[in-house]
């Protein structure tokens, strides 16, 4: 599963100075692994795809949004995992996201996101 994610990520990895795309992809997959392997990842992933990815994707579906806010993409497993801390801070620890709670993220969903993040960091 991690190898499959690595292969998928290779085609979308950003090109950063000093790192080849495959090296960056491998580094990203390694950083994402604790969050993807967390038992709550499946539940957290579904919440993010339903409540966040309508805007945080390459072609947002939310009316009036033309580009992912702050260029944060949350439409694939590795991207979700790499943004685990921000998801935790913005949607679990606070109600900053989604703005005005437009996608009606429930308190139960926020708790799942918090549990997933804490599991991913080993707490």
N, C-alpha and C positions, 0 to 999 in steps of 0.2 A: 504494500500500500504506500509506504514512503517512497519506494522507487518509482511507482506510478506517478505520484505527486511531483517528484523531481523531474520526470520526463515531461509532464504537462507544464511545469513551471519554466522549463528551459526556453520555451517559445515566448514567454512573456516577461522574462527577467530584465530589469533595467540595466543599462550599460553604465557602470560606474567607473571612474578613473581607477586604473590599477587592477581591476578584476575583470576577467572574461565573463561572458554570460553564463557558461556552465559553472564556473567557480562561484559566482554570485548566487546562482540557483541552488547549488549544493549548500552554501552557507545559509540561505533562506530556509531551506527544508530542514536543516539541522536546528535552526532557531525555532521553527514552527512545531517541530516534533512533540515537545512536551504538551503543547496545547491540543494538537490533533490527537494525541494518544490518551488524553484525559477522558475519563468515562462520561463526562458531561458534554463532550464536544458535539455529539450528534444533536442534542437538544439546543445547545447554544448556536450551532450552525443554522438550524432551522429558524430560530428567532432572528438572527442577523439577516438571513436571506429574505425573510418576509418583512421585517421592520426597518432594515437599514439599506439593503441593496437596491431598493427602488430608486434611491438617489446616488448611493455609493457604488456606481458601476460605470463602465465606459460610455454607455448611452442611457442616461437616467430616464426612468419611466414616469417620474413625478412631474406633473405639469409645471412649466416655468423653470425647471432645473435643466440646464444645458450641459453642465459638466459636474462631475463628482465634487462635492464640497471639499475644499482643501486638497483636492486630488487624491483623496482616500478611497481606494477601491476595496469593497468587501463582498465580492461576488464569487469567490473561490476559496477553497479550504486553506491554502497557504496564506493568502492575503488576510483572511479572517484571523488566523493564528498569529501572524506577524503583527496584527493590530490589536491583539488581546488586551494589552495594557490600556490603550486608548478607549476600547470598547468598555472596559471595566470602569475607567474614570468617568467617561462621558455618559454611559447608559446604565451603569449599575450603582456606582457610588453617588452619582448625581442624576438629575433629570434633564441635563443639558441636551441630550439626544434621545430621541428625535426632537427637533425644535417644536415647542408647543405640544409635544407628544402627539403629533399629527398621525402617526401610524398606530396609536393606542397601545404602546408597549406597557404591558401590565406589570404590577409589582412582582408577581410570581415569575414573569419572564426576566425581570431585572435581577431577581434572586438567582435564577439559573445562570445568568451571565456572570454574576459574582462568584458563585460556586465553581464554575468552569475555570475562571481566571485563577482563583486561589489554588485549585487543584493543579493547574498548569505550572504554577511557580513553586509548588511543593508545600503549600500551607494547608 
